[in-house]
Amino acid sequence: MKRCDLKLYRGYANKKELVVFGHVVEKYPDGDHKYTRRGFRYARTIIQLFSLKTIPNVKVILHVGSLSFQTVTEYDGYFRFQVPFDIPLESGWHQYSVTVEAEIRGQPVTVTKEEEFFLPYRSSYGIISDIDDTFLISHSRKSFKKLFVLLSKNVQARKPFEDVVKHYQLLSFASQTHPHKDSNIFFYVSSSEWNLYDMIVRFAELNGLPKAVLKLKKIKSGIDDFMMTGSGSHDHKLRKIHNIIGFYPELQFILLGDDSQKDPDIYLEICRSFASSVRAVYIRQTRRRPKASTLLILAEMQEMGIEICYFKHSNNAVIHSLDKGFVFQAPEEN
C-alpha cells in the first residue's frame, strides 16, 4: 500500500533568509537502532535506504515562528525553501516544522515533522568539510572496497581518522574575536547521497564530531544506483559550497578535504571566487606520498594569502590550527 512520509534535514539561516530542505517519500525507515545492526541485517538496512520511493508534485508547507511558506516537491521528492526571514533570534540552533499534504489512493494525508536550523554568531567561522576519507575512513579510491565497507560495517564499526575528532572539536571553538561553545556553523558536504544522511549523522554523534548541516548528492532509488554510490561528477559540491559562502559574506571559512578525489580542485575554484572569505584550507594526504598536482594547487592558494595545510596525520592539522591562532584561548561556556 502506498504511504506518505517526510524526511527533514538540518537547515541554516542568516539575518535575512532561511534555507531548509527535505524529501517526501512513501516510507522512511525509522529508528537509530538500524544503524547498529550487524551482518546481513545491517546490509539490508543500507539496501532499504537505497530503495526509497520518492513522491513528486505534492504540497509542502514550512512553518517557522509566525511565518509559513509553501512549495511542491520536485521529480525526486526533494524540496527546498530559501525564504525571507527577519525574525529576531539569538544565535544558535532553532526549531522549524514542515507539513506535507498529499492524496494517497483518493484519501487526503497530512504529515508534519520538526527539525533544526542554525543561525551563526557574528564572530563565527564557517567550517566546510568533506566526509569520505576526510574524517570518515571510506576507501573512496577503491570502489569495491568502499561498497564492502558500507554494507558490512555499521556506524559503531566505522572509524574516523586518529585525532580528526580532536581537530574538529578544536575548530568548533575557533573565533575571529572571542571563542564560545558551539559558536561555529559546520557544513559536511559530500558526494554521498541523501540516502545516507542518518547514517552520517549517527556516526558523527557517536564519535563526538560537531553537529553540522549536511549537503549531499541527489537521492537514489534503486540497487543499480547503489552500486554507483559516491561516484560520478562532483560538480554539485562546487555549487553547494559556492552557495554556502555566498550566503554568509560576513563569515570567514575554513575548508577541509582530502586528495583522494576532487577536493583540491573544487577548493581552488572556491578560493578563486572567494579569496577574501577563505581563511584556511586543510587537505588530508591519502597516499604514501604527496600528490604533485595537489601541491601545485595549494601553492596557488597560498599565493592568494590563504593558510594551507597538507597533512597525513590529523595531529599535524591540530598543531597548524593552534600555531595560526584559530583557537587562541580556552572557550567560554555560553
Residue, then its C-alpha position, 0 to 999 in steps of 0.5 A: m500500500k502506498r504511504c506518505d512520509l517526510k524526511l527533514y534535514r538540518g537547515y541554516a539561516n542568516k539575518k535575512e533568509l532561511v534555507v531548509f530542505g527535505h524529501v517526501v517519500e512513501k516510507y522512511p525507515d525509522g529508528d537509530h537502532k538500524y544503524t547498529r545492526r550487524g551482518f546481513r541485517y545491517a546490509r539490508t538496512i543500507i539496501q532499504l535506504f537505497s530503495l526509497k520511493t520518492i513522491p513528486n508534485v505534492k504540497v509542502i508547507l514550512h512553518v517557522g515562528s509566525l511565518s509559513f511558506q509553501t512549495v511542491t516537491e520536485y521529480d525526486g521528492y526533494f524540496r527546498f525553501q530559501v525564504p525571507f526571514d527577519i525574525p529576531l533570534e539569538s544565535g544558535w540552533h532553532q526549531y522549524s516544522v514542515t507539513v506535507e499534504a498529499e492524496i494517497r489512493g483518493q484519501p487526503v494525508t497530512v504529515t508534519k515533522e520538526e527539525e533544526f536550523f542554525l543561525p551563526y554568531r557574528s564572530s563565527y567561522g564557517i567550517i566546510s568539510d568533506i566526509d569520505d576519507t576526510f574524517l570518515i575512513s571510506h576507501s573512496r579510491k577503491s570502489f569495491k572496497k568502499l561498497f564492502v565497507l558500507l554494507s558490512k560495517n555499521v556506524q559503531a564499526r566505522k572509524p574516523f581518522e586518529d585525532v580528526v575528532k580532536h581537530y574538529q572539536l578544536l575548530s568548533f571553538a575557533s573565533q575571529t574575536h572571542p571563542h564560545k561553545d558551539s559558536n561555529i556553523f559546520f557544513y559536511v558536504s559530500s558526494s554521498e547521497w541523501n540516502l545516507y544522511d542518518m547514517i552520517v549523522r549517527f556516526a558523527e554523534l557517536n564519535g563526538l564530531p560537531k553537529a553540522v548541516l549536511k549537503l549531499k548528492k541527489i537521492k537514489s532509488g534503486i540497487d543499480d544506483f547503489m552500486m554507483t554510490g559516491s561516484g560520478s561528477h562532483d560538480h554539485k559540491l562546487r555549487k553547494i559550497h559556492n552557495i554556502i559562502g555566498f550566503y554568509p559574506e560576513l563569515q570567514f571559512i575554513l575548508l577541509g578535504d582530502d586528495s583522494q578525489k576532487d577536493p583540491d580542485i573544487y577548493l581552488e575554484i572556491c578560493r578563486s571566487f572567494a579569496s577574501s572569505v577563505r581563511a584556511v584550507y586543510i587537505r588530508q594526504t591519502r597516499r604514501r606520498p604527496k600528490a604533485s598536482t595537489l601541491l601545485i594547487l595549494a601553492e596557488m592558494q597560498e599565493m592568494g594569502i590563504e593558510i594551507c595545510y597538507f597533512k597525513h596525520s590529523n595531529n599535524a592539522v591540530i598543531h597548524s590550527l593552534d600555531k595560526g591562532f584559530v583557537f587562541q584561548a580556552p572557550e567560554e561556556n555560553 
